[in-house]
Amino acid sequence: MALLLVLLFVVVPIAELYVIIQIGQAIGILPTIALLILASVLGATLMRSQGRATWRRFNSALAAGRIPGREVMDGALVIFGGALLLTPGFLSDILGLILLLPPTRALVRALLVRRFAGPIAAGAASGAQARMGRMFTFGTRPRPRAGRDDGFGRHGAASDPDDDVVDGSASDIPPQRRELP
């Protein structure tokens, strides 16, 4: 964690300053400052338009009775991308544009979901179990072949061998109550 903080607060600003100095030496001070201001204005405009589009998709998902998970994540990425574009620096501007443009934002969203969906779901399930006092367990087993008992007194039909059956069970566990000091 300490290494991440050093990277974020020491290495990234030094890299930003290095790039600004190199561009300033190549094209001059005033054009460099103009580029930085232009990137901030462009970032604010792009963040506003993408934020409105995400807000409309969020509201339409709610109106359709759908959980707006993708829209919430897009909103967070739009805010983060806009903040990066408002921050002076060319490296942060590139990352901000990646987060604000819809095609690249979809790629970033897919990467984040692939990386963090499992741990987030596991944490949410364990937190819900602790608060509700219920323990849920799930497992899979192959679907039975034709003419064989499936364990529930029924005989299964012929099916795809990759087709699994999910067994679940629930049992009440007394919730942990915290005593006031």
C-alpha positions as a Markdown table, in Angstrom:
| # | Residue | x | y | z |
|---|---|---|---|---|
| 1 | Met | 0.0 | 0.0 | 0.0 |
| 2 | Ala | 2.9 | 2.4 | 0.8 |
| 3 | Leu | 4.4 | 1.6 | -2.5 |
| 4 | Leu | 1.2 | 2.5 | -4.3 |
| 5 | Leu | 1.0 | 5.9 | -2.4 |
| 6 | Val | 4.6 | 6.7 | -3.3 |
| 7 | Leu | 3.9 | 5.9 | -6.9 |
| 8 | Leu | 0.8 | 8.0 | -6.9 |
| 9 | Phe | 2.1 | 11.0 | -5.1 |
| 10 | Val | 5.8 | 11.1 | -6.1 |
| 11 | Val | 6.5 | 9.2 | -9.3 |
| 12 | Val | 3.4 | 10.3 | -11.3 |
| 13 | Pro | 3.9 | 14.1 | -10.6 |
| 14 | Ile | 7.6 | 13.8 | -11.5 |
| 15 | Ala | 6.7 | 12.0 | -14.7 |
| 16 | Glu | 4.1 | 14.7 | -15.5 |
| 17 | Leu | 6.6 | 17.5 | -14.9 |
| 18 | Tyr | 9.2 | 15.7 | -17.1 |
| 19 | Val | 6.7 | 15.4 | -20.0 |
| 20 | Ile | 5.6 | 19.0 | -19.7 |
| 21 | Ile | 9.2 | 20.2 | -19.7 |
| 22 | Gln | 10.0 | 18.1 | -22.7 |
| 23 | Ile | 7.0 | 19.3 | -24.7 |
| 24 | Gly | 7.8 | 22.9 | -23.5 |
| 25 | Gln | 11.3 | 22.6 | -24.9 |
| 26 | Ala | 10.1 | 21.2 | -28.2 |
| 27 | Ile | 7.2 | 23.6 | -28.9 |
| 28 | Gly | 7.8 | 26.5 | -26.5 |
| 29 | Ile | 6.3 | 27.6 | -23.2 |
| 30 | Leu | 3.2 | 29.5 | -24.5 |
| 31 | Pro | 2.0 | 26.7 | -26.8 |
| 32 | Thr | 2.5 | 24.1 | -24.0 |
| 33 | Ile | 0.4 | 26.2 | -21.6 |
| 34 | Ala | -2.2 | 26.7 | -24.3 |
| 35 | Leu | -2.3 | 22.9 | -24.9 |
| 36 | Leu | -2.8 | 22.3 | -21.2 |
| 37 | Ile | -5.6 | 24.8 | -20.9 |
| 38 | Leu | -7.2 | 23.5 | -24.1 |
| 39 | Ala | -7.1 | 19.9 | -22.7 |
| 40 | Ser | -8.8 | 21.2 | -19.5 |
| 41 | Val | -11.6 | 22.9 | -21.4 |
| 42 | Leu | -12.0 | 19.9 | -23.7 |
| 43 | Gly | -12.1 | 17.7 | -20.6 |
| 44 | Ala | -14.8 | 19.7 | -18.9 |
| 45 | Thr | -16.9 | 19.7 | -22.1 |
| 46 | Leu | -16.5 | 16.0 | -22.8 |
| 47 | Met | -17.2 | 15.2 | -19.1 |
| 48 | Arg | -20.4 | 17.2 | -19.2 |
| 49 | Ser | -21.7 | 15.5 | -22.4 |
| 50 | Gln | -20.7 | 12.0 | -21.4 |
| 51 | Gly | -22.1 | 12.5 | -17.9 |
| 52 | Arg | -25.4 | 13.6 | -19.3 |
| 53 | Ala | -25.5 | 10.6 | -21.6 |
| 54 | Thr | -24.7 | 8.2 | -18.8 |
| 55 | Trp | -27.4 | 9.9 | -16.6 |
| 56 | Arg | -30.0 | 9.4 | -19.3 |
| 57 | Arg | -29.0 | 5.7 | -19.6 |
| 58 | Phe | -29.1 | 5.4 | -15.8 |
| 59 | Asn | -32.7 | 6.8 | -15.7 |
| 60 | Ser | -33.9 | 4.7 | -18.6 |
| 61 | Ala | -32.5 | 1.5 | -16.9 |
| 62 | Leu | -34.4 | 2.4 | -13.7 |
| 63 | Ala | -37.6 | 3.1 | -15.7 |
| 64 | Ala | -37.2 | -0.3 | -17.4 |
| 65 | Gly | -36.9 | -1.9 | -14.0 |
| 66 | Arg | -33.3 | -3.0 | -14.7 |
| 67 | Ile | -30.4 | -2.7 | -12.2 |
| 68 | Pro | -28.2 | 0.1 | -13.6 |
| 69 | Gly | -24.9 | -1.6 | -12.8 |
| 70 | Arg | -23.2 | -0.7 | -16.1 |
| 71 | Glu | -24.5 | 2.9 | -15.9 |
| 72 | Val | -23.2 | 3.4 | -12.4 |
| 73 | Met | -19.7 | 2.1 | -13.4 |
| 74 | Asp | -19.7 | 4.4 | -16.5 |
| 75 | Gly | -20.7 | 7.3 | -14.3 |
| 76 | Ala | -17.8 | 6.7 | -11.9 |
| 77 | Leu | -15.4 | 6.3 | -14.9 |
| 78 | Val | -16.7 | 9.5 | -16.5 |
| 79 | Ile | -16.1 | 11.4 | -13.2 |
| 80 | Phe | -12.7 | 10.0 | -12.8 |
| 81 | Gly | -11.8 | 10.7 | -16.4 |
| 82 | Gly | -13.0 | 14.3 | -16.2 |
| 83 | Ala | -11.0 | 14.9 | -13.0 |
| 84 | Leu | -7.9 | 13.6 | -14.8 |
| 85 | Leu | -8.5 | 15.9 | -17.8 |
| 86 | Leu | -9.0 | 18.9 | -15.5 |
| 87 | Thr | -5.6 | 18.1 | -13.8 |
| 88 | Pro | -2.7 | 19.7 | -15.6 |
| 89 | Gly | -0.5 | 17.2 | -17.3 |
| 90 | Phe | -0.3 | 15.3 | -20.6 |
| 91 | Leu | -0.2 | 11.8 | -19.1 |
| 92 | Ser | -3.3 | 12.3 | -17.0 |
| 93 | Asp | -5.0 | 13.8 | -20.0 |
| 94 | Ile | -4.4 | 10.7 | -22.0 |
| 95 | Leu | -5.7 | 8.5 | -19.3 |
| 96 | Gly | -8.7 | 10.9 | -18.8 |
| 97 | Leu | -9.5 | 10.6 | -22.5 |
| 98 | Ile | -9.4 | 6.8 | -22.3 |
| 99 | Leu | -11.9 | 6.9 | -19.5 |
| 100 | Leu | -14.2 | 9.5 | -21.2 |
| 101 | Leu | -14.5 | 8.1 | -24.7 |
| 102 | Pro | -17.2 | 5.4 | -24.9 |
| 103 | Pro | -15.3 | 2.7 | -26.8 |
| 104 | Thr | -12.2 | 2.8 | -24.6 |
| 105 | Arg | -14.4 | 3.3 | -21.5 |
| 106 | Ala | -16.2 | 0.0 | -22.4 |
| 107 | Leu | -12.8 | -1.8 | -22.5 |
| 108 | Val | -11.7 | -0.3 | -19.1 |
| 109 | Arg | -15.1 | -1.3 | -17.6 |
| 110 | Ala | -14.8 | -4.8 | -18.9 |
| 111 | Leu | -11.3 | -5.1 | -17.5 |
| 112 | Leu | -12.4 | -3.8 | -14.1 |
| 113 | Val | -15.4 | -6.1 | -14.0 |
| 114 | Arg | -13.3 | -9.1 | -14.9 |
| 115 | Arg | -10.7 | -8.2 | -12.2 |
| 116 | Phe | -13.0 | -7.2 | -9.3 |
| 117 | Ala | -16.4 | -8.9 | -9.9 |
| 118 | Gly | -15.6 | -12.0 | -7.9 |
| 119 | Pro | -14.1 | -10.4 | -4.8 |
| 120 | Ile | -16.8 | -7.8 | -4.7 |
| 121 | Ala | -19.6 | -10.4 | -5.0 |
| 122 | Ala | -17.9 | -12.6 | -2.3 |
| 123 | Gly | -17.6 | -9.6 | 0.0 |
| 124 | Ala | -21.2 | -8.5 | -0.5 |
| 125 | Ala | -22.4 | -12.1 | 0.1 |
| 126 | Ser | -20.4 | -12.5 | 3.3 |
| 127 | Gly | -21.6 | -9.0 | 4.5 |
| 128 | Ala | -25.2 | -9.9 | 3.8 |
| 129 | Gln | -24.8 | -13.2 | 5.6 |
| 130 | Ala | -23.4 | -11.5 | 8.7 |
| 131 | Arg | -26.2 | -8.9 | 8.7 |
| 132 | Met | -29.1 | -11.3 | 7.9 |
| 133 | Gly | -28.0 | -14.2 | 10.0 |
| 134 | Arg | -28.4 | -16.7 | 7.1 |
| 135 | Met | -25.8 | -18.9 | 5.5 |
| 136 | Phe | -26.2 | -19.8 | 1.9 |
| 137 | Thr | -24.2 | -22.6 | 0.2 |
| 138 | Phe | -24.2 | -23.4 | -3.5 |
| 139 | Gly | -22.7 | -26.3 | -5.5 |
| 140 | Thr | -23.0 | -27.7 | -8.9 |
| 141 | Arg | -23.4 | -31.3 | -10.0 |
| 142 | Pro | -23.9 | -32.8 | -13.5 |
| 143 | Arg | -27.5 | -33.1 | -14.7 |
| 144 | Pro | -28.6 | -36.8 | -14.5 |
| 145 | Arg | -28.9 | -38.9 | -17.7 |
| 146 | Ala | -32.2 | -40.3 | -19.0 |
| 147 | Gly | -33.8 | -42.9 | -16.7 |
| 148 | Arg | -31.7 | -42.1 | -13.7 |
| 149 | Asp | -32.9 | -40.7 | -10.4 |
| 150 | Asp | -31.8 | -37.1 | -9.9 |
| 151 | Gly | -31.8 | -37.3 | -6.1 |
| 152 | Phe | -35.2 | -35.6 | -5.8 |
| 153 | Gly | -37.3 | -38.6 | -6.8 |
| 154 | Arg | -37.5 | -37.5 | -10.4 |
| 155 | His | -36.0 | -39.1 | -13.5 |
| 156 | Gly | -34.1 | -36.8 | -15.7 |
| 157 | Ala | -34.3 | -36.5 | -19.5 |
| 158 | Ala | -31.4 | -36.7 | -21.8 |
| 159 | Ser | -29.5 | -33.5 | -21.7 |
| 160 | Asp | -26.2 | -31.9 | -22.6 |
| 161 | Pro | -23.4 | -33.2 | -20.3 |
| 162 | Asp | -22.2 | -29.6 | -19.8 |
| 163 | Asp | -25.6 | -28.6 | -18.4 |
| 164 | Asp | -25.2 | -28.4 | -14.6 |
| 165 | Val | -27.7 | -28.3 | -11.8 |
| 166 | Val | -27.2 | -25.9 | -9.0 |
| 167 | Asp | -28.0 | -27.2 | -5.5 |
| 168 | Gly | -28.6 | -24.7 | -2.8 |
| 169 | Ser | -29.3 | -24.8 | 0.9 |
| 170 | Ala | -30.0 | -22.2 | 3.5 |
| 171 | Ser | -29.8 | -22.3 | 7.3 |
| 172 | Asp | -30.5 | -19.7 | 9.9 |
| 173 | Ile | -27.6 | -18.5 | 12.0 |
| 174 | Pro | -28.2 | -16.1 | 14.8 |
| 175 | Pro | -26.8 | -12.7 | 13.7 |
| 176 | Gln | -23.9 | -11.2 | 15.6 |
| 177 | Arg | -25.2 | -8.4 | 17.8 |
| 178 | Arg | -22.8 | -5.8 | 19.0 |
| 179 | Glu | -23.3 | -4.7 | 22.6 |
| 180 | Leu | -23.1 | -1.0 | 23.3 |
| 181 | Pro | -20.2 | 0.0 | 25.6 |
